[in-house]
Each structure stands twice: as C-alpha cells, then as structure tokens.
Amino acid sequence: MPRLVITELTDRAYMTLTLAMSMQRGGAPQGPAGTGKTETVKDLGKNFAIFVLIDNCDDAQTPMILSKTLAGISAAGAWVCFDEFNRISLDVLSVIASMFENIFDCLRRGDNNDTTLGEIPTIVRSSAAFFITMNPGYAGRSNLPDNLSCLFRPVAMMKADFISIARIELMSVGFKESYALSVKIVTMYDMMDKQFSKAKHYEFQMRSLKSVLRATGKIKQENPQMPEVQIAIKGIRDMNLSKLLAEDVILFDKLFEDLFPDCEEPEVDMNDVQIALEDCLEEQGKELNETIVVKAMQLYS
C-alpha cells in the first residue's frame, strides 16, 4: 500500500489535526488545489488504522443527506473528510452547524453518547473524527458561517517540497541517482507549467508529478537493467506526450535537450501494437492516418 511522503508541511498538518481531535474539534486543511489536503487526512487515518470516508461536496447536498453521513460515521467510530466543503450552499451549512455542535458535545462527554442528527437518532463513538478541506477564494465557494468555522481548527496547506517528494518516491523504488533525477523531473515540470500554452486540460502540479513518479517506478521494475536517466525520460514522455498540443511538442523536445543532454529516449518495440492498430482501422474501413496511429500508441504507453 503506497504511503504519503512525510515533509515538514505534512508533519505540521498532522500535529494540528491531532491536536484538534484531542480538543474534540474538527480539522480544516485549507489551500489551493494539489497541495495534499485530502491525501494528508487519508494518510493520517492509515497511521491510526481507521477507515476514512471521503465525501466530495457540491451544492446539491441537503441537510438530510449530510445528517445520514454524520450519523453513520458517528455510530461506526470512523473518520470522514468533506472534500471542498465550502461548495455546499450557505443555507445548508447553517443548518448542519448544529449537528456538528451536537457531535462534538457528545465527544466531550465520552464514549457511546446518544444524540439526534436532524431526525436521525444515533450514538457517537469516541474514535469518530470529522475533517473538512477548502479552497478559499475560488469561484462558487461559500464562506463558512461563524458558528460552524469555530468548530474546526484550520491548517494552511502551501505548495509542497516537490524535490523531496520526488527524491523519496524514486529512492523507494530503487533509483540510485534519485536526487539528481528528482531535480531534473521537477525542473522539467516547472518549465512546462510556465512555458507551455494555457490549455484547459494541462496540469503540471502535484497530481501530474505523482503519476510520472509512479510510471517511472513501474518501468524500473519491468526493466531493471535500463539506465535510470532513460527510465526518467520514458516516464515523462509516456505520461505527457499524448496530451500535448501540436505547438507544445516542439518546445517539449527542446526542454529534454536542455535537461538531458547526450541522452536519447530508449527504443521500445511497439511494432505489434502498431500493426494491430493499422489492421483495426482497415477492418473498419477508415483512412490509415499516421497521426491517429501515433496518438493511439502514445495513449497506450
């Protein structure tokens, strides 16, 4: 089971969230997308060996839906993380504030206290915990009412240390040149984020970086004799080339020449895939277009 890389930011978040639980309060990681708010809560739950339910919030949620979730979590003694909590409409937030107050009062009194959430009778086990994540200032987000925000202890999640995360991830799958490669991979992503066109589907932050690190780890396990620099190049190209716009592919190749001089992309035998794709196009009576075949092979990779 993969685990979170513990950085100084993760450590501070753990301290704040566990302190909030000890005070019978909820935890509220806040910050921009891709900073690890939800993943931090999930990994903290793994440390305590407790099931964590992730509830993706939106403005269609009603007090009844939320009261059922809260009642179930309270009775099971599990944890729940309401992701993007401030997407919920303001009138619903005002109603469920009283439910959270009831739950936290029960937690202060001790284990297995009876209470009613909305119209649902339930018990509250002492191991239950409640977290919310928020993107302050984003469009379509509500500000929490004061009587609700005071029940949750906030923790600010800033941009993580990408180089440390990449280095540890690479080291964990057996890379000997983990530090040098982590600097190059993170630099590559930083340059792509700044220099490429602003297409809506582009994302060169933590999520995209983690997917490349997972891909390089898989390539390393399948080809342990391949040079590590070539593995990193193949991982980055496989995970990015298929989604790039035509004008960005030229710049993508130039970035590789700057960051990985004198190192070529490893040759991969994909003749069988290419033949199968061409046969499939012919069978369906479609034009044998080279661009379609290349794009399909990139997607396969």
C-alpha positions, 0 to 999 in steps of 0.5 A: 500500500503506497504511503504519503511522503512525510515533509515538514508541511505534512508533519505540521498538518498532522500535529494540528489535526491531532491536536484538534481531535484531542480538543474534540474539534474538527480539522480544516486543511485549507489551500489551493488545489494539489497541495495534499489536503485530502491525501494528508487526512487519508494518510493520517487515518492509515497511521491510526488504522481507521477507515476514512470516508471521503465525501466530495461536496457540491451544492446539491447536498441537503441537510438530510443527506449530510445528517445520514453521513454524520450519523453513520460515521458517528455510530461506526467510530470512523473518520470522514473528510468533506472534500471542498466543503465550502461548495455546499450552499450557505443555507445548508451549512447553517443548518448542519452547524448544529449537528456538528455542535451536537457531535462534538458535545457528545465527544466531550462527554465520552464514549457511546453518547446518544444524540439526534442528527436532524431526525436521525437518532444515533450514538457517537463513538469516541474514535469518530473524527470529522475533517473538512478541506477548502479552497478559499477564494475560488469561484462558487465557494461559500464562506463558512458561517461563524458558528460552524468555522469555530468548530474546526481548527484550520491548517494552511496547506502551501505548495509542497517540497516537490524535490523531496517528494520526488527524491523519496518516491524514486529512492523507494523504488530503487533509483540510485541517482534519485536526487539528481533525477528528482531535480531534473523531473521537477525542473522539467515540470516547472518549465512546462507549467510556465512555458507551455500554452494555457490549455484547459486540460494541462496540469503540471502540479502535484497530481501530474508529478505523482503519476510520472513518479509512479510510471517511472517506478513501474518501468524500473521494475519491468526493466531493471537493467535500463539506465535510470536517466532513460527510465526518467525520460520514458516516464515523462514522455509516456505520461505527457506526450499524448496530451500535448498540443501540436505547438507544445511538442516542439518546445517539449523536445527542446526542454529534454535537450536542455535537461538531458543532454547526450541522452536519447529516449530508449527504443521500445518495440511497439511494432505489434501494437502498431500493426494491430492498430493499422489492421483495426482501422482497415477492418473498419474501413477508415483512412490509415492516418499516421497521426491517429496511429501515433496518438493511439500508441502514445495513449497506450504507453 
